[in-house]
Amino acid sequence: MTATAPDDVYASASTRWFALISICVATFLMPMSMSAVNVALPAIAAELQADAVLVSWIPTMNLLGAIALQLPAGRIADMIGRKKVFLAGVLLFALSSLAVVWISHIGWLLLMRLLQGIGGAMVFGTGMAIVSQVFALHGRGMALGLTSTSVYLGLTCGPPIGGWLTEWWNWQAVFVAPLPLTVLCAVLVAIHVRETERQHDQQLDWLGSLLFIVASSLFFVGLSELPDLMGGLLALSGVLLLAGFVYQQEHSPYPLIRPRRMVQNLTFFRSIQASFLMYAANYPLQFLLSLYLQYIRGLSPAEAGQLMLLQAMMMAILAPIAGRLSDRLEPRIPATLGCVLFAAGFLILALLDQDSGLTQVVIALLVMGTGFGLFSSPNNNGALSVVPHDKLSIASSLLNISRTLGNMLGMAVVVFLFNLLIGNAQLTPEQFPALIQLLEIAFALCSGYALLAAWRSWSRGKVRAS
């Protein structure tokens, strides 16, 4: 299955760039908001008098909404138009953010976070597809590279921005501050993006959508509750329902996806596998390295955060360059090299001990930033290059699901290691040897994920005909 070339309706460079800027603004603001809220959690807990369990659900509800609605949102976008779904997602995100101003109970805040996640699913299920559509004949890899950079910068810049807003104003400012840029993004998309053709002969698979929403929700909630027995049962129930979803999709007349057809498209399927493994490696990095820098090396939170920005800086510089490179070379070449470098960076971190210098951390972060910068946009470009034009939204959704599931797996393994090696003990100096051992194991595992990603990336084959 190969992509069909669309007509060049975006011949105007200014139209293309305004469209790209609007998508990048949205894909920066939503992950930025997600990570910025984490810094405001103590202030939220104090004002809303929420216990630790409810507070932990504030970031979780956002991810839950994002993953559960990802596939249905992508399918609806391919049916009725990507522009409509994107704008609806931006509107839902903006309204749920604005509603936080009047919230006085933790339950309502959790509902708003769920709605924000659903809005994010609608944006991310269409964002890359719109960029791929707009730049199909004009350097798609470079444009996807800038889109990937905006996502990563949003996640990285969120904590310092959230800290400043909470300290200077209040925690509600974390939700309200992005609204002017959100409105600007919607206006630019409304003006510069053309609506895709509506598929009148298609219908939404309501049963499949419900199965996916329930299955992914049970699996996600179960993983977040591990190693508790109830968490394991919920996760297992989610896996069984996902198996039922796969069976149902093969027999549905209007499926969200055809799993067998997706697996047969080796380039796309292996690109998804590589994405899943790389994000499983990447997501725990900031958490683990923050523990090492603050507990073992004695750095302040601000000093640790500034040091970890090195990886984001390298990624932001290289992702657009790597994307442009993947327009000229086979995408698997820079993507696979990026996986190998990412694995090498984790091996450098796995050698850290209590006496290691910060130079070792700096080198590792620069290598890893280079690796991830080389991987992200070429991998997305390679995946979307082999997808038919009318399936770009669902393909974009699958790429985002692979990223989220990778994030979940990476953190679930780390939580399991904490329960196994440290348990409920406080992180006092007596626990530092166990913490070092945990970090060594976790970094080695993450290196292994990246090497597996390199294998899947290279084995995807060639995108372009010889």
PyMOL commands that set and color helices and strands:
alter all, ss='L'
color gray80, all
select helices_A, chain A and resi 13-48+52-68+70-80+82-102+106-134+140-168+172-176+179-192+206-225+229-251+259-264+266-282+285-296+301-328+332-350+358-384+389-421+429-458
alter helices_A, ss='H'
color red, helices_A
deselect
rebuild
show_as cartoon
